[in-house]
Amino acid sequence: MLVLLPPSEGKAASGRGAPVKPESLSLSALTAAREAVLGELVELCTGDEDKAREVLGLSEGLRGEVAKNAGLRTAGARPAGEIYTGVLYDALDLASLDAAAKRRAARSLLVFSGLWGAVRVTDRIPSYRCSMGVKLPGLGALGAHWRSPMATALPEAAGDGLVLDLRSSAYAAAWKPKGEVAERTATVRVLHAPTRKVVSHFNKATKGRIVRSLLSAGAAPGSPAELVETLRGLGYAVEAQAPGKAGQPWALDVLVEEIH
């Protein structure tokens, strides 16, 4: 099973270890594209600070993020699972998983990123600020920049197993499963059962809990249909919609009664 996660805007501080080595990150097919984004991002943030803030969509209060990006090549790195924070990652709480569940997380979780494309939670990266919606002056829109290398790297990472896609729309634009990979992919929405509305904060928290439940249980569903039964067995209310035609993913709605 491969689980695709969005990153978080909020991130923990960089570590004190050795700086990031893009060539050492997982999914080696993304290395050249990573170097291109890293190089342009550092150059942008080393120059005109106001221009960098405008390009990155940063408020005045986030001015310090520009200087952080300027130092990415020398900043200490730490595991991505420790860098990403926020609602989904708080609910997932990787640090408190037992050893077996942590090993499963290392194998199955893939976090999408405007800067790195996608990384495993064990990949060592520095803290940064660069969303997938950014349009860099030289490379252009990052979503489009990543599509070609992702088309090679992601099917290989998925292998022949289930793909659980929990990404937000901006990150989903960087890679859309096709063909038989799409047919064993399940996307998930979290809906407030009484209103059938998506609630952003609780949507993220519930997705984090779903991933934690699967990892803790050692669940290994091999198909979207098996995932539906697994989630129901773990206590989630799930409505599933199988694709209407070949080459499309399953759509799963997880229904919650309370928003907290």
C-alpha positions in Angstrom: 0.0 0.0 0.0 1.2 3.5 -0.9 -0.3 6.4 1.0 -0.1 9.8 -0.7 -0.1 12.8 1.8 -0.1 16.5 1.4 2.6 18.4 3.3 1.8 21.0 5.9 2.4 24.8 5.6 3.6 24.8 9.2 6.9 23.0 9.7 9.2 22.3 12.6 12.7 23.9 12.7 15.5 22.4 10.6 17.7 20.0 12.4 21.3 20.2 13.4 22.5 17.4 11.2 24.2 17.4 7.8 22.5 19.5 5.1 20.1 17.9 2.6 21.6 15.9 -0.3 18.9 15.8 -3.0 20.6 12.8 -4.6 20.1 10.8 -1.4 16.3 11.3 -1.2 13.9 8.5 -2.2 12.5 8.4 -5.7 15.8 9.0 -7.5 13.9 9.8 -10.8 13.0 13.2 -9.2 16.6 14.2 -8.4 17.1 16.5 -11.4 13.8 18.2 -10.9 14.5 18.7 -7.2 17.9 20.3 -8.0 16.2 22.7 -10.4 13.6 23.8 -7.9 16.1 24.1 -5.1 18.5 26.1 -7.2 15.9 28.6 -8.3 14.2 28.9 -4.9 17.5 29.6 -3.2 18.5 32.2 -5.9 15.1 33.9 -5.6 15.2 34.1 -1.8 18.8 35.4 -1.9 17.8 38.3 -4.0 15.0 40.8 -3.7 13.1 39.9 -0.5 9.9 41.6 -1.5 9.9 39.9 -4.9 10.5 36.5 -3.2 7.6 37.1 -0.8 5.3 38.0 -3.7 6.3 34.9 -5.7 5.9 32.6 -2.7 2.6 34.3 -1.6 4.0 35.1 1.9 2.5 37.8 4.1 4.6 40.4 5.9 4.5 38.3 9.0 6.2 35.4 7.2 9.1 37.5 5.9 11.5 35.3 7.8 10.6 32.4 5.6 12.5 34.0 2.7 15.8 34.0 4.7 15.1 30.4 5.7 14.7 29.4 2.0 17.9 31.3 1.1 19.9 29.0 3.5 18.4 25.7 2.4 21.7 24.3 1.0 23.4 24.7 4.4 20.6 24.2 6.9 20.5 21.1 9.0 18.2 18.3 7.9 16.0 15.9 9.8 13.5 13.2 8.8 10.5 14.6 6.9 8.2 12.9 9.4 9.5 15.3 12.0 9.5 18.4 9.7 5.9 18.3 8.7 3.5 19.5 11.5 -0.1 20.7 11.5 -3.5 19.1 11.8 -3.1 15.9 9.8 0.4 15.2 11.2 -0.7 15.9 14.8 -3.5 13.3 14.4 -1.1 10.8 12.7 1.5 11.3 15.5 4.2 9.3 13.9 6.5 9.6 16.9 4.2 7.7 19.2 3.7 4.7 16.9 5.2 1.4 17.9 8.3 0.1 16.1 6.4 -2.1 13.7 4.0 0.7 12.7 6.9 3.1 12.2 8.5 0.6 9.8 5.2 0.4 7.9 5.1 4.2 7.8 8.6 4.3 6.4 7.6 1.9 3.6 4.1 3.2 2.7 3.9 7.0 3.3 4.8 9.5 0.6 4.5 13.2 1.3 4.1 15.5 -1.7 6.0 18.8 -1.8 6.4 21.8 -4.0 10.2 21.8 -3.4 11.0 18.1 -3.3 8.2 16.6 -5.4 7.6 13.7 -3.0 9.6 12.3 -0.1 9.3 9.4 2.3 8.9 10.3 6.0 12.5 9.0 6.6 14.1 11.2 4.0 16.1 14.0 5.7 15.1 17.5 4.6 15.4 21.0 6.1 12.4 23.2 6.9 11.3 25.3 3.9 8.4 27.3 2.5 7.3 26.5 -1.1 3.9 25.3 -1.9 2.9 23.4 -5.0 0.8 26.4 -6.1 3.9 28.6 -6.5 5.0 29.8 -10.0 8.7 30.4 -10.1 10.1 33.0 -12.6 12.2 30.5 -14.4 10.6 27.1 -14.0 7.0 28.3 -14.0 4.1 26.5 -12.2 5.5 23.8 -9.9 2.5 21.5 -10.4 3.3 21.4 -14.1 7.1 21.1 -13.5 6.6 17.9 -11.5 4.3 16.1 -13.9 6.8 14.6 -16.2 9.3 13.2 -13.6 6.3 12.1 -11.4 4.9 10.1 -14.3 8.1 7.9 -14.1 8.6 7.8 -10.3 5.1 7.3 -8.9 4.0 4.2 -10.8 7.3 2.6 -9.8 6.7 3.6 -6.2 3.2 2.3 -6.3 4.3 -1.1 -7.6 1.3 -3.4 -7.9 -0.4 -2.5 -4.7 -3.2 -0.2 -3.4 -2.7 3.6 -3.7 -4.5 5.6 -1.0 -4.6 9.2 -2.2 -5.2 11.7 0.6 -3.7 14.7 -1.1 -5.3 18.1 -1.5 -6.2 19.3 -5.0 -3.0 21.5 -5.5 -0.8 18.5 -4.8 -3.0 16.0 -6.7 -2.3 18.2 -9.8 1.4 17.1 -9.8 0.5 13.4 -10.5 -2.8 11.8 -11.5 -2.8 8.0 -11.6 -3.6 6.6 -15.0 -4.7 3.3 -16.4 -4.5 0.2 -14.1 -2.8 2.3 -11.4 -5.8 4.5 -11.2 -8.1 1.5 -10.9 -6.4 0.5 -7.7 -6.3 4.0 -6.3 -8.8 5.3 -3.8 -9.4 9.0 -3.0 -10.9 10.0 0.2 -13.2 12.8 1.4 -14.2 13.3 5.0 -17.8 14.6 5.3 -19.9 15.8 8.2 -22.6 13.1 8.1 -25.6 15.3 9.0 -24.8 18.0 6.4 -22.7 16.0 3.9 -20.3 19.0 3.8 -16.5 18.8 3.8 -15.0 20.7 6.8 -11.4 21.5 6.2 -9.8 21.2 9.7 -11.6 18.0 10.6 -11.0 16.6 7.1 -7.3 16.8 7.8 -7.5 15.4 11.3 -9.6 12.4 10.2 -7.3 11.6 7.4 -4.4 11.6 9.9 -6.4 9.2 12.2 -7.2 6.9 9.2 -3.6 6.6 8.4 -2.6 6.0 12.0 -5.4 3.3 12.3 -4.1 1.5 9.2 -0.5 1.6 10.4 -1.3 0.6 13.9 -3.5 -2.3 12.8 -0.9 -3.6 10.4 -3.6 -3.5 7.7 -2.6 -4.3 4.2 -5.6 -4.0 1.9 -4.7 -4.9 -1.6 -7.5 -3.1 -3.5 -9.9 -0.2 -2.9 -12.7 -2.7 -2.2 -10.6 -4.4 0.5 -9.7 -0.9 1.9 -13.4 -0.1 2.3 -13.9 -3.3 4.4 -10.7 -2.7 6.4 -11.8 0.8 7.3 -15.3 -0.3 8.3 -13.6 -3.0 10.4 -11.6 -0.2 12.1 -14.8 1.6 13.0 -15.1 4.1 10.2 -18.4 4.8 8.4 -17.5 4.6 4.7 -19.5 5.1 1.5 -17.7 3.9 -1.6 -18.2 4.7 -5.3 -16.6 2.3 -7.7 -15.4 4.0 -11.0 -17.9 4.2 -13.8 -15.4 3.2 -16.4 -11.9 1.8 -16.7 -8.9 3.9 -15.8 -10.5 5.8 -13.0 -10.0 5.7 -9.2 -12.5 4.8 -6.5 -14.0 7.6 -4.5 -14.5 7.0 -0.8 -16.5 9.2 1.6 -15.7 8.8 5.3 -18.7 10.1 7.4 -18.2 11.7 10.8 -20.9 12.7 13.2 -19.0 15.2 15.3 -16.6 18.0 14.3 -13.9 18.4 16.9 
